[in-house]
Amino acid sequence: MKVIITDQCMGDRNCNKLCPEVFEYDEDQLKSTVKFDKIPEQYKAVVRQAAAECGADAIEIMDDDE
């Protein structure tokens, strides 16, 4: 699984709060970023939850089979 934060990100940091192991806030870009090129298996479910709960719909998920 690969995850991208789009420019739609409003920087409300909900994903960071939900899964700080994967998401971090970039003060220069004023948006969240992803710490991994490929999401570790143990975080996949919470990353999907973060994407579903993102108010800006800014988290794009690409599964391994895409």
PDB file with SEQRES, HELIX, SHEET and CRYST1 records, atoms N, CA, C and O in Angstrom:
SEQRES   1 A   66  MET LYS VAL ILE ILE THR ASP GLN CYS MET GLY ASP ARG          
SEQRES   2 A   66  ASN CYS ASN LYS LEU CYS PRO GLU VAL PHE GLU TYR ASP          
SEQRES   3 A   66  GLU ASP GLN LEU LYS SER THR VAL LYS PHE ASP LYS ILE          
SEQRES   4 A   66  PRO GLU GLN TYR LYS ALA VAL VAL ARG GLN ALA ALA ALA          
SEQRES   5 A   66  GLU CYS GLY ALA ASP ALA ILE GLU ILE MET ASP ASP ASP          
SEQRES   6 A   66  GLU                                                          
HELIX    1 AA1 ASN A   14  LEU A   18  1                                   5    
HELIX    2 AA2 GLU A   41  TYR A   43  5                                   3    
HELIX    3 AA3 LYS A   44  GLU A   53  1                                  10    
SHEET    1 AA1 2 LYS A   2  ILE A   5  0                                        
SHEET    2 AA1 2 ILE A  59  MET A  62 -1                                        
SHEET    1 AA2 2 PHE A  23  ASP A  26  0                                        
SHEET    2 AA2 2 LYS A  31  VAL A  34 -1                                        
CRYST1    1.000    1.000    1.000  90.00  90.00  90.00 P 1           1          
ATOM      1  N   MET A   1       0.839  -1.175   0.000  1.00  0.00           N  
ATOM      2  CA  MET A   1       0.000   0.000   0.000  1.00  0.00           C  
ATOM      3  C   MET A   1       0.887   1.242   0.000  1.00  0.00           C  
ATOM      4  O   MET A   1       1.864   1.335   0.744  1.00  0.00           O  
ATOM      5  N   LYS A   2       0.521   2.182  -0.848  1.00  0.00           N  
ATOM      6  CA  LYS A   2       1.201   3.471  -0.889  1.00  0.00           C  
ATOM      7  C   LYS A   2       0.163   4.549  -0.588  1.00  0.00           C  
ATOM      8  O   LYS A   2      -0.997   4.425  -0.982  1.00  0.00           O  
ATOM      9  N   VAL A   3       0.574   5.600   0.105  1.00  0.00           N  
ATOM     10  CA  VAL A   3      -0.342   6.671   0.487  1.00  0.00           C  
ATOM     11  C   VAL A   3       0.240   8.011   0.069  1.00  0.00           C  
ATOM     12  O   VAL A   3       1.434   8.268   0.227  1.00  0.00           O  
ATOM     13  N   ILE A   4      -0.627   8.855  -0.464  1.00  0.00           N  
ATOM     14  CA  ILE A   4      -0.242  10.209  -0.858  1.00  0.00           C  
ATOM     15  C   ILE A   4      -1.187  11.197  -0.183  1.00  0.00           C  
ATOM     16  O   ILE A   4      -2.397  10.978  -0.136  1.00  0.00           O  
ATOM     17  N   ILE A   5      -0.633  12.275   0.333  1.00  0.00           N  
ATOM     18  CA  ILE A   5      -1.435  13.388   0.842  1.00  0.00           C  
ATOM     19  C   ILE A   5      -1.497  14.425  -0.279  1.00  0.00           C  
ATOM     20  O   ILE A   5      -0.466  14.944  -0.706  1.00  0.00           O  
ATOM     21  N   THR A   6      -2.694  14.723  -0.749  1.00  0.00           N  
ATOM     22  CA  THR A   6      -2.850  15.664  -1.857  1.00  0.00           C  
ATOM     23  C   THR A   6      -2.806  17.108  -1.352  1.00  0.00           C  
ATOM     24  O   THR A   6      -2.776  17.364  -0.149  1.00  0.00           O  
ATOM     25  N   ASP A   7      -2.804  18.030  -2.296  1.00  0.00           N  
ATOM     26  CA  ASP A   7      -2.804  19.453  -1.954  1.00  0.00           C  
ATOM     27  C   ASP A   7      -4.124  19.910  -1.348  1.00  0.00           C  
ATOM     28  O   ASP A   7      -4.233  21.053  -0.903  1.00  0.00           O  
ATOM     29  N   GLN A   8      -5.123  19.043  -1.323  1.00  0.00           N  
ATOM     30  CA  GLN A   8      -6.396  19.356  -0.679  1.00  0.00           C  
ATOM     31  C   GLN A   8      -6.260  19.389   0.841  1.00  0.00           C  
ATOM     32  O   GLN A   8      -7.153  19.887   1.528  1.00  0.00           O  
ATOM     33  N   CYS A   9      -5.171  18.873   1.368  1.00  0.00           N  
ATOM     34  CA  CYS A   9      -4.966  18.812   2.817  1.00  0.00           C  
ATOM     35  C   CYS A   9      -5.116  20.203   3.422  1.00  0.00           C  
ATOM     36  O   CYS A   9      -4.494  21.163   2.966  1.00  0.00           O  
ATOM     37  N   MET A  10      -5.957  20.297   4.460  1.00  0.00           N  
ATOM     38  CA  MET A  10      -6.187  21.566   5.146  1.00  0.00           C  
ATOM     39  C   MET A  10      -5.315  21.712   6.387  1.00  0.00           C  
ATOM     40  O   MET A  10      -5.357  22.742   7.060  1.00  0.00           O  
ATOM     41  N   GLY A  11      -4.537  20.697   6.687  1.00  0.00           N  
ATOM     42  CA  GLY A  11      -3.632  20.774   7.821  1.00  0.00           C  
ATOM     43  C   GLY A  11      -4.295  20.689   9.178  1.00  0.00           C  
ATOM     44  O   GLY A  11      -3.763  21.214  10.156  1.00  0.00           O  
ATOM     45  N   ASP A  12      -5.453  20.035   9.259  1.00  0.00           N  
ATOM     46  CA  ASP A  12      -6.112  19.920  10.562  1.00  0.00           C  
ATOM     47  C   ASP A  12      -5.530  18.810  11.433  1.00  0.00           C  
ATOM     48  O   ASP A  12      -5.892  18.677  12.602  1.00  0.00           O  
ATOM     49  N   ARG A  13      -4.640  18.026  10.869  1.00  0.00           N  
ATOM     50  CA  ARG A  13      -3.827  17.038  11.591  1.00  0.00           C  
ATOM     51  C   ARG A  13      -4.595  15.857  12.176  1.00  0.00           C  
ATOM     52  O   ARG A  13      -4.077  15.169  13.057  1.00  0.00           O  
ATOM     53  N   ASN A  14      -5.802  15.608  11.714  1.00  0.00           N  
ATOM     54  CA  ASN A  14      -6.553  14.464  12.235  1.00  0.00           C  
ATOM     55  C   ASN A  14      -5.833  13.150  11.967  1.00  0.00           C  
ATOM     56  O   ASN A  14      -5.826  12.262  12.819  1.00  0.00           O  
ATOM     57  N   CYS A  15      -5.229  13.019  10.792  1.00  0.00           N  
ATOM     58  CA  CYS A  15      -4.506  11.781  10.483  1.00  0.00           C  
ATOM     59  C   CYS A  15      -3.289  11.627  11.394  1.00  0.00           C  
ATOM     60  O   CYS A  15      -2.949  10.516  11.803  1.00  0.00           O  
ATOM     61  N   ASN A  16      -2.638  12.741  11.708  1.00  0.00           N  
ATOM     62  CA  ASN A  16      -1.478  12.706  12.601  1.00  0.00           C  
ATOM     63  C   ASN A  16      -1.878  12.216  13.989  1.00  0.00           C  
ATOM     64  O   ASN A  16      -1.157  11.441  14.617  1.00  0.00           O  
ATOM     65  N   LYS A  17      -3.022  12.673  14.453  1.00  0.00           N  
ATOM     66  CA  LYS A  17      -3.511  12.266  15.772  1.00  0.00           C  
ATOM     67  C   LYS A  17      -3.914  10.797  15.771  1.00  0.00           C  
ATOM     68  O   LYS A  17      -3.682  10.080  16.745  1.00  0.00           O  
ATOM     69  N   LEU A  18      -4.516  10.356  14.676  1.00  0.00           N  
ATOM     70  CA  LEU A  18      -4.987   8.975  14.582  1.00  0.00           C  
ATOM     71  C   LEU A  18      -3.838   7.984  14.431  1.00  0.00           C  
ATOM     72  O   LEU A  18      -3.874   6.899  15.011  1.00  0.00           O  
ATOM     73  N   CYS A  19      -2.828   8.347  13.662  1.00  0.00           N  
ATOM     74  CA  CYS A  19      -1.716   7.423  13.403  1.00  0.00           C  
ATOM     75  C   CYS A  19      -0.396   8.183  13.249  1.00  0.00           C  
ATOM     76  O   CYS A  19       0.101   8.345  12.134  1.00  0.00           O  
ATOM     77  N   PRO A  20       0.168   8.647  14.359  1.00  0.00           N  
ATOM     78  CA  PRO A  20       1.427   9.396  14.292  1.00  0.00           C  
ATOM     79  C   PRO A  20       2.607   8.551  13.816  1.00  0.00           C  
ATOM     80  O   PRO A  20       3.650   9.091  13.447  1.00  0.00           O  
ATOM     81  N   GLU A  21       2.447   7.234  13.824  1.00  0.00           N  
ATOM     82  CA  GLU A  21       3.507   6.360  13.326  1.00  0.00           C  
ATOM     83  C   GLU A  21       3.672   6.490  11.810  1.00  0.00           C  
ATOM     84  O   GLU A  21       4.743   6.205  11.274  1.00  0.00           O  
ATOM     85  N   VAL A  22       2.618   6.919  11.127  1.00  0.00           N  
ATOM     86  CA  VAL A  22       2.622   7.007   9.664  1.00  0.00           C  
ATOM     87  C   VAL A  22       2.594   8.452   9.167  1.00  0.00           C  
ATOM     88  O   VAL A  22       3.280   8.794   8.203  1.00  0.00           O  
ATOM     89  N   PHE A  23       1.802   9.294   9.825  1.00  0.00           N  
ATOM     90  CA  PHE A  23       1.617  10.665   9.361  1.00  0.00           C  
ATOM     91  C   PHE A  23       2.345  11.654  10.263  1.00  0.00           C  
ATOM     92  O   PHE A  23       2.409  11.477  11.480  1.00  0.00           O  
ATOM     93  N   GLU A  24       2.893  12.702   9.641  1.00  0.00           N  
ATOM     94  CA  GLU A  24       3.494  13.787  10.407  1.00  0.00           C  
ATOM     95  C   GLU A  24       3.131  15.105   9.733  1.00  0.00           C  
ATOM     96  O   GLU A  24       2.809  15.138   8.546  1.00  0.00           O  
ATOM     97  N   TYR A  25       3.185  16.179  10.497  1.00  0.00           N  
ATOM     98  CA  TYR A  25       2.843  17.495   9.963  1.00  0.00           C  
ATOM     99  C   TYR A  25       4.101  18.213   9.527  1.00  0.00           C  
ATOM    100  O   TYR A  25       5.085  18.271  10.264  1.00  0.00           O  
ATOM    101  N   ASP A  26       4.063  18.755   8.333  1.00  0.00           N  
ATOM    102  CA  ASP A  26       5.192  19.504   7.788  1.00  0.00           C  
ATOM    103  C   ASP A  26       4.889  20.995   7.925  1.00  0.00           C  
ATOM    104  O   ASP A  26       4.022  21.528   7.233  1.00  0.00           O  
ATOM    105  N   GLU A  27       5.603  21.654   8.813  1.00  0.00           N  
ATOM    106  CA  GLU A  27       5.381  23.077   9.080  1.00  0.00           C  
ATOM    107  C   GLU A  27       5.665  23.944   7.855  1.00  0.00           C  
ATOM    108  O   GLU A  27       5.037  24.989   7.684  1.00  0.00           O  
ATOM    109  N   ASP A  28       6.594  23.529   7.007  1.00  0.00           N  
ATOM    110  CA  ASP A  28       6.924  24.310   5.813  1.00  0.00           C  
ATOM    111  C   ASP A  28       5.825  24.214   4.750  1.00  0.00           C  
ATOM    112  O   ASP A  28       5.466  25.207   4.119  1.00  0.00           O  
ATOM    113  N   GLN A  29       5.304  23.007   4.568  1.00  0.00           N  
ATOM    114  CA  GLN A  29       4.257  22.798   3.560  1.00  0.00           C  
ATOM    115  C   GLN A  29       2.859  23.089   4.104  1.00  0.00           C  
ATOM    116  O   GLN A  29       1.900  23.217   3.342  1.00  0.00           O  
ATOM    117  N   LEU A  30       2.754  23.192   5.430  1.00  0.00           N  
ATOM    118  CA  LEU A  30       1.475  23.413   6.111  1.00  0.00           C  
ATOM    119  C   LEU A  30       0.459  22.323   5.785  1.00  0.00           C  
ATOM    120  O   LEU A  30      -0.727  22.589   5.589  1.00  0.00           O  
ATOM    121  N   LYS A  31       0.960  21.082   5.732  1.00  0.00           N  
ATOM    122  CA  LYS A  31       0.083  19.938   5.518  1.00  0.00           C  
ATOM    123  C   LYS A  31       0.745  18.688   6.079  1.00  0.00           C  
ATOM    124  O   LYS A  31       1.935  18.678   6.392  1.00  0.00           O  
ATOM    125  N   SER A  32      -0.043  17.653   6.195  1.00  0.00           N  
ATOM    126  CA  SER A  32       0.478  16.376   6.670  1.00  0.00           C  
ATOM    127  C   SER A  32       1.268  15.694   5.567  1.00  0.00           C  
ATOM    128  O   SER A  32       1.041  15.931   4.380  1.00  0.00           O  
ATOM    129  N   THR A  33       2.195  14.847   5.976  1.00  0.00           N  
ATOM    130  CA  THR A  33       2.988  14.058   5.047  1.00  0.00           C  
ATOM    131  C   THR A  33       3.029  12.617   5.542  1.00  0.00           C  
ATOM    132  O   THR A  33       2.652  12.323   6.677  1.00  0.00           O  
ATOM    133  N   VAL A  34       3.491  11.733   4.678  1.00  0.00           N  
ATOM    134  CA  VAL A  34       3.575  10.306   4.996  1.00  0.00           C  
ATOM    135  C   VAL A  34       5.038   9.946   5.227  1.00  0.00           C  
ATOM    136  O   VAL A  34       5.909  10.328   4.445  1.00  0.00           O  
ATOM    137  N   LYS A  35       5.300   9.216   6.296  1.00  0.00           N  
ATOM    138  CA  LYS A  35       6.671   8.859   6.670  1.00  0.00           C  
ATOM    139  C   LYS A  35       7.247   7.698   5.862  1.00  0.00           C  
ATOM    140  O   LYS A  35       8.464   7.513   5.840  1.00  0.00           O  
ATOM    141  N   PHE A  36       6.400   6.917   5.202  1.00  0.00           N  
ATOM    142  CA  PHE A  36       6.846   5.703   4.516  1.00  0.00           C  
ATOM    143  C   PHE A  36       6.529   5.752   3.026  1.00  0.00           C  
ATOM    144  O   PHE A  36       5.513   6.321   2.625  1.00  0.00           O  
ATOM    145  N   ASP A  37       7.387   5.163   2.209  1.00  0.00           N  
ATOM    146  CA  ASP A  37       7.061   4.963   0.795  1.00  0.00           C  
ATOM    147  C   ASP A  37       6.024   3.855   0.660  1.00  0.00           C  
ATOM    148  O   ASP A  37       5.098   3.946  -0.145  1.00  0.00           O  
ATOM    149  N   LYS A  38       6.195   2.811   1.459  1.00  0.00           N  
ATOM    150  CA  LYS A  38       5.259   1.692   1.487  1.00  0.00           C  
ATOM    151  C   LYS A  38       4.806   1.505   2.933  1.00  0.00           C  
ATOM    152  O   LYS A  38       5.633   1.387   3.838  1.00  0.00           O  
ATOM    153  N   ILE A  39       3.499   1.478   3.146  1.00  0.00           N  
ATOM    154  CA  ILE A  39       2.941   1.413   4.496  1.00  0.00           C  
ATOM    155  C   ILE A  39       3.143   0.013   5.081  1.00  0.00           C  
ATOM    156  O   ILE A  39       2.770  -0.978   4.454  1.00  0.00           O  
ATOM    157  N   PRO A  40       3.733  -0.072   6.279  1.00  0.00           N  
ATOM    158  CA  PRO A  40       3.887  -1.373   6.935  1.00  0.00           C  
ATOM    159  C   PRO A  40       2.525  -2.023   7.214  1.00  0.00           C  
ATOM    160  O   PRO A  40       1.541  -1.339   7.494  1.00  0.00           O  
ATOM    161  N   GLU A  41       2.494  -3.315   7.134  1.00  0.00           N  
ATOM    162  CA  GLU A  41       1.258  -4.090   7.282  1.00  0.00           C  
ATOM    163  C   GLU A  41       0.473  -3.709   8.535  1.00  0.00           C  
ATOM    164  O   GLU A  41      -0.751  -3.590   8.479  1.00  0.00           O  
ATOM    165  N   GLN A  42       1.150  -3.518   9.655  1.00  0.00           N  
ATOM    166  CA  GLN A  42       0.455  -3.278  10.920  1.00  0.00           C  
ATOM    167  C   GLN A  42      -0.283  -1.941  10.963  1.00  0.00           C  
ATOM    168  O   GLN A  42      -1.090  -1.722  11.867  1.00  0.00           O  
ATOM    169  N   TYR A  43      -0.028  -1.045  10.013  1.00  0.00           N  
ATOM    170  CA  TYR A  43      -0.684   0.263  10.004  1.00  0.00           C  
ATOM    171  C   TYR A  43      -1.743   0.408   8.918  1.00  0.00           C  
ATOM    172  O   TYR A  43      -2.401   1.446   8.842  1.00  0.00           O  
ATOM    173  N   LYS A  44      -1.920  -0.588   8.091  1.00  0.00           N  
ATOM    174  CA  LYS A  44      -2.816  -0.448   6.945  1.00  0.00           C  
ATOM    175  C   LYS A  44      -4.257  -0.144   7.347  1.00  0.00           C  
ATOM    176  O   LYS A  44      -4.895   0.705   6.725  1.00  0.00           O  
ATOM    177  N   ALA A  45      -4.772  -0.802   8.349  1.00  0.00           N  
ATOM    178  CA  ALA A  45      -6.165  -0.584   8.753  1.00  0.00           C  
ATOM    179  C   ALA A  45      -6.379   0.834   9.271  1.00  0.00           C  
ATOM    180  O   ALA A  45      -7.368   1.477   8.920  1.00  0.00           O  
ATOM    181  N   VAL A  46      -5.474   1.321  10.092  1.00  0.00           N  
ATOM    182  CA  VAL A  46      -5.639   2.666  10.643  1.00  0.00           C  
ATOM    183  C   VAL A  46      -5.413   3.736   9.573  1.00  0.00           C  
ATOM    184  O   VAL A  46      -6.000   4.815   9.654  1.00  0.00           O  
ATOM    185  N   VAL A  47      -4.582   3.456   8.584  1.00  0.00           N  
ATOM    186  CA  VAL A  47      -4.401   4.386   7.464  1.00  0.00           C  
ATOM    187  C   VAL A  47      -5.695   4.471   6.659  1.00  0.00           C  
ATOM    188  O   VAL A  47      -6.092   5.557   6.238  1.00  0.00           O  
ATOM    189  N   ARG A  48      -6.348   3.341   6.445  1.00  0.00           N  
ATOM    190  CA  ARG A  48      -7.645   3.357   5.746  1.00  0.00           C  
ATOM    191  C   ARG A  48      -8.677   4.148   6.552  1.00  0.00           C  
ATOM    192  O   ARG A  48      -9.483   4.883   5.982  1.00  0.00           O  
ATOM    193  N   GLN A  49      -8.648   3.998   7.860  1.00  0.00           N  
ATOM    194  CA  GLN A  49      -9.554   4.751   8.721  1.00  0.00           C  
ATOM    195  C   GLN A  49      -9.269   6.249   8.605  1.00  0.00           C  
ATOM    196  O   GLN A  49     -10.196   7.052   8.501  1.00  0.00           O  
ATOM    197  N   ALA A  50      -7.999   6.622   8.623  1.00  0.00           N  
ATOM    198  CA  ALA A  50      -7.623   8.034   8.493  1.00  0.00           C  
ATOM    199  C   ALA A  50      -8.111   8.603   7.164  1.00  0.00           C  
ATOM    200  O   ALA A  50      -8.597   9.733   7.115  1.00  0.00           O  
ATOM    201  N   ALA A  51      -7.986   7.834   6.095  1.00  0.00           N  
ATOM    202  CA  ALA A  51      -8.454   8.292   4.784  1.00  0.00           C  
ATOM    203  C   ALA A  51      -9.969   8.487   4.784  1.00  0.00           C  
ATOM    204  O   ALA A  51     -10.477   9.466   4.236  1.00  0.00           O  
ATOM    205  N   ALA A  52     -10.682   7.554   5.397  1.00  0.00           N  
ATOM    206  CA  ALA A  52     -12.141   7.645   5.450  1.00  0.00           C  
ATOM    207  C   ALA A  52     -12.605   8.834   6.280  1.00  0.00           C  
ATOM    208  O   ALA A  52     -13.640   9.431   5.985  1.00  0.00           O  
ATOM    209  N   GLU A  53     -11.847   9.181   7.313  1.00  0.00           N  
ATOM    210  CA  GLU A  53     -12.231  10.259   8.217  1.00  0.00           C  
ATOM    211  C   GLU A  53     -11.669  11.622   7.822  1.00  0.00           C  
ATOM    212  O   GLU A  53     -11.987  12.624   8.462  1.00  0.00           O  
ATOM    213  N   CYS A  54     -10.847  11.676   6.791  1.00  0.00           N  
ATOM    214  CA  CYS A  54     -10.237  12.937   6.378  1.00  0.00           C  
ATOM    215  C   CYS A  54     -11.308  13.890   5.849  1.00  0.00           C  
ATOM    216  O   CYS A  54     -11.965  13.598   4.849  1.00  0.00           O  
ATOM    217  N   GLY A  55     -11.480  15.022   6.518  1.00  0.00           N  
ATOM    218  CA  GLY A  55     -12.493  15.999   6.122  1.00  0.00           C  
ATOM    219  C   GLY A  55     -12.226  16.640   4.775  1.00  0.00           C  
ATOM    220  O   GLY A  55     -13.157  17.085   4.103  1.00  0.00           O  
ATOM    221  N   ALA A  56     -10.972  16.691   4.375  1.00  0.00           N  
ATOM    222  CA  ALA A  56     -10.604  17.295   3.091  1.00  0.00           C  
ATOM    223  C   ALA A  56     -10.517  16.259   1.975  1.00  0.00           C  
ATOM    224  O   ALA A  56     -10.279  16.609   0.819  1.00  0.00           O  
ATOM    225  N   ASP A  57     -10.708  14.991   2.316  1.00  0.00           N  
ATOM    226  CA  ASP A  57     -10.573  13.897   1.347  1.00  0.00           C  
ATOM    227  C   ASP A  57      -9.216  13.974   0.651  1.00  0.00           C  
ATOM    228  O   ASP A  57      -9.115  13.825  -0.567  1.00  0.00           O  
ATOM    229  N   ALA A  58      -8.174  14.210   1.456  1.00  0.00           N  
ATOM    230  CA  ALA A  58      -6.835  14.467   0.921  1.00  0.00           C  
ATOM    231  C   ALA A  58      -5.893  13.270   0.981  1.00  0.00           C  
ATOM    232  O   ALA A  58      -4.738  13.375   0.571  1.00  0.00           O  
ATOM    233  N   ILE A  59      -6.369  12.137   1.484  1.00  0.00           N  
ATOM    234  CA  ILE A  59      -5.513  10.960   1.601  1.00  0.00           C  
ATOM    235  C   ILE A  59      -5.878   9.973   0.502  1.00  0.00           C  
ATOM    236  O   ILE A  59      -6.979   9.422   0.486  1.00  0.00           O  
ATOM    237  N   GLU A  60      -4.949   9.759  -0.409  1.00  0.00           N  
ATOM    238  CA  GLU A  60      -5.147   8.806  -1.501  1.00  0.00           C  
ATOM    239  C   GLU A  60      -4.386   7.527  -1.196  1.00  0.00           C  
ATOM    240  O   GLU A  60      -3.211   7.558  -0.829  1.00  0.00           O  
ATOM    241  N   ILE A  61      -5.073   6.406  -1.351  1.00  0.00           N  
ATOM    242  CA  ILE A  61      -4.478   5.098  -1.093  1.00  0.00           C  
ATOM    243  C   ILE A  61      -4.377   4.326  -2.397  1.00  0.00           C  
ATOM    244  O   ILE A  61      -5.341   4.233  -3.157  1.00  0.00           O  
ATOM    245  N   MET A  62      -3.205   3.777  -2.642  1.00  0.00           N  
ATOM    246  CA  MET A  62      -2.992   2.890  -3.777  1.00  0.00           C  
ATOM    247  C   MET A  62      -2.588   1.533  -3.220  1.00  0.00           C  
ATOM    248  O   MET A  62      -1.528   1.390  -2.611  1.00  0.00           O  
ATOM    249  N   ASP A  63      -3.432   0.552  -3.432  1.00  0.00           N  
ATOM    250  CA  ASP A  63      -3.129  -0.787  -2.945  1.00  0.00           C  
ATOM    251  C   ASP A  63      -2.008  -1.401  -3.764  1.00  0.00           C  
ATOM    252  O   ASP A  63      -1.729  -0.963  -4.880  1.00  0.00           O  
ATOM    253  N   ASP A  64      -1.378  -2.404  -3.211  1.00  0.00           N  
ATOM    254  CA  ASP A  64      -0.231  -3.050  -3.849  1.00  0.00           C  
ATOM    255  C   ASP A  64      -0.545  -3.606  -5.232  1.00  0.00           C  
ATOM    256  O   ASP A  64       0.346  -3.708  -6.075  1.00  0.00           O  
ATOM    257  N   ASP A  65      -1.800  -3.966  -5.472  1.00  0.00           N  
ATOM    258  CA  ASP A  65      -2.155  -4.555  -6.761  1.00  0.00           C  
ATOM    259  C   ASP A  65      -2.481  -3.516  -7.830  1.00  0.00           C  
ATOM    260  O   ASP A  65      -2.851  -3.882  -8.945  1.00  0.00           O  
ATOM    261  N   GLU A  66      -2.353  -2.250  -7.517  1.00  0.00           N  
ATOM    262  CA  GLU A  66      -2.640  -1.189  -8.501  1.00  0.00           C  
ATOM    263  C   GLU A  66      -1.400  -0.806  -9.263  1.00  0.00           C  
ATOM    264  O   GLU A  66      -1.452   0.068 -10.128  1.00  0.00           O  
TER     265      GLU A  66                                                      
END                                                                             
